[in-house]
Amino acid sequence: MEIKEIQEEIIDEFSMFDDWMQRYEYMIELGKSLPLIKEEYKTEDNIIKGCQSKVWVHAELEDNKLVFTADSDAIITKGIIAILIRAFSNQKPQDILDADTQFIDEIGLKEHLSPTRANGLVSMIKQLKLYAVAYQTQIED
Amino acid sequence: MLDINKIREDFPILKREVNGKPLVYLDNAATSQTPQQVIDAIVDYYQNYNANIHRGVHTLSQEATDKYEQARLKIQKHFNAAQSYEIIYTSGTTHSINLVANGFSALLNKGDEILVSAMEHHSNIVPWQMLCERTGATLKVIPMNQEGELRMDVYEDLLCDKTKLVFCNHISNALGTINPIEEIINKAHKVGAAVLIDGAQAAPHLVADVQALDVDFYTCSAHKICGPTGVGMLYGKEEWLNKLPPYQGGGEMIAEVTFEKTTYADLPHKFEAGTPNICGGIAFGAALDYMNGIGFEEIAKYEHELLEYATQELLKIDGLKIYGTAKHKTSVISFNIEGIHPYDMGSILDKLGIAVRTGHHCAQPIMDFYKIPGTVRASFAFYNTIEEVDILIAGVLKAKSMLL
């Protein structure tokens, strides 16, 4: 599925919730189901700066597609990463670079996060895009 | 007995809702809420006599100067300083600490030692590290035990004739521990060291008598005692304030200026460069009037009841651990539930209208000591109620059921 389609799907899912409580419960569920990063990748280098809780992200190229795995010590943060990974993982680096992140606003995620968490969200997206830049360069080389 | 319902009427903000729920404000150790009486003092200043002080001959300037200096007298009286000029207005505790640290850079030599407690706020660690870098002095740490109490036996061993300064908070912001500052001060004086006590967390709960304590420097921020942000005070013994060089250059702090030489103004103006936070100073005075009107003894007694009740109810929750269990502590409870990150707990409590602090509370060394990323901290003020403690407990249970 293309990034755009996945994002539409996420927007649809979130539109079913009436209140923040259900959204949080869903994010917590997503967090619990997040494909965990291998222990060996939970290194200082893989920690995303700018998050209040610890967030590790690892990226690997498989068949010219970028696969992300991640973890966090906070479960709601894990839920947020799970949403991002679902939208961006297993995609071509160039597509990740081209993708917009409007869907984050549309699912009302930011407004439900504290400013520190919202900043962390921005840092996470930035990090995913940075990986895409790096691997895109590698492919072009 | 305090009439809490009547007291709550003084605080307009307590009537508001957060996320559709009545606000339960339990982040008082970060900043206290502001009563109408203090808000009125701020409005009165800007509506009726806003002017620059100590300079003008006109009526407004005179009025503003009078009120500002009256507020200094209120602060002097409150902390029982011997002289009004021993009270320096600052922008808050951090500014006060930097002022003293900067002053000591002229007085310290290589090999001198500075002692700080292990339960310090970052603002009480970084200025001393910077001071040590500038002077070649060494920073040493007074450790604490598992309960969050200072190891006074180690403190005694650390004190020696090289010790020039001891810095310690009166009450820990992260743990609520009330430190034995009388003993800390007495023992430091025996080796000739000066002592600065950070009273930021103590000022809302008890009255420090600086003369009885014989403390050299004491500081606090107005915003933790129902005053506005951006203003605080530094008490310094006259002899010490005379020894320290000025911190910042500017207007107000000079006696005479030529291009060849400037002579500095007398205390307290030597340390009060530039136009100060005039309104803030006046409102600081109004806040002390308000708090003293209620009475610190009554406040301490009531807050202790809240602390005991909240501690007892929180400990009934399976897997909950409280950090900071000192025998002497104020109404601050730092806790975690096994398997739950403090940020997750804090986020859900916020959705329920409950304001708590989560994280390391600007005291990372304490978190490292307990090997935790942070805690959830509920801190109570005299305007909080037993019902609000119950709402907190229900909120924690709700969050726990969602997160585990």
Interface residues (C-beta under 8 A of the other chain):
Chain A: W20 M21 Y24 E25 I28 Q52 S53 K54 D73 A74 I75 I76 T77 H112 L113 S114 R117
Chain B: N19 I340 H341 Y343 D344 G346 S347 I348 D350 K351 G359 P373 M402 L403
